[in-house]
Amino acid sequence: MKWNKAGRPRTKPKVEPELDNKYTKEELKVYKDPVQALAMAVVKQWKDDGCPKQDADGIKPWVEILKTTERE
């Protein structure tokens, strides 16, 4: 025996907002500490780029931000 949903059947299909289709789940996530999230994104992108040596001095402040926020 097949059980159906209770109530009247839908006459219109449920439509997802177009906004959700344009962004990934990670992009729509809300962070408690946006500074830490930004620092994590910068370091992750640097690693994805192959850890270029010429950008090593620019990444150091972001790594320090990550270290200080993880301690708290």
Beta strands, then each sheet from edge to edge (+ up, - down):
end
